[in-house]
Amino acid sequence: MATYDSFTNDIIVNLPYLKAFARGLIKDRVLAEDVVQDTIVRALSCRSQFRPGTNLRGWLITILRNRYFNLLRRSHCRAEIQIDVELVSGGSSGGQEEALAWKDFVSAFEQLPSGQQRALALIGANGLSYEEAAQVTGCMVGTMKSRVSRARHQLHTMLDEGTNGKAH
C-alpha cells in the first residue's frame, strides 16, 4: 500500500469537491473528469507554489477553473465543422417536450425523502462513485446504494404513472 505525504492526502480529501465543482462548471462529464485529472497533475507538479497553512481547496479550484477557461479559449481558436443536426435527424421538437419532462422530473424529485435526493444528486448529478458519496455523507456504501436504488425506483414509478405522487 502506498504512503502519501500530507499534501497528497489533502488533495485526495478534496477530490469529491473538485469533481462536484467541475460537474457544475462543465456540463460534459468526460471533459469535467479530464479537467479534474489535469488539475491534480498541475497541483502536484506545482506544489512548491502552494503556501502551507493557506486554503488548499481554494487553490485547487482556482487551478481547475483556470485550466477549464484556458481550454475554452483554445477551442475558440480552432475551426470546427458544424453538422446541422436538424437536417440529419429530420427536425426537432423545439424543446417543449423536454421542458415538460424536466418539470415532471423536478416535481417527482422534490417528493423524494431528503436522503434519497442527496444520494441521487451526489451519484447522478455530481458523478461521484458510491464509495465517494458514502464518504461525503458519512454512511456505509451499502446504505448509499440502497438509497439510490430506492430513489431511482420511486422516480421511475412516479414518472411512468405520470402522477408525480399527486392524486388526479
Secondary structure, DSSP 8 states (H G I E B T S, - for coil): -----HHHHHHHHHHHHHHHHHHHH-S-HHHHHHHHHHHHHHHHHTGGGS-TTS-HHHHHHHHHHHHHHHHHHHHHHS------HHHHHT---TTHHHHHHHHHHHHHHHTS-HHHHHHHIIIIIS---HHHHHHHHTS-HHHHHHHHHHHHHHHHHHHHHT-TT---
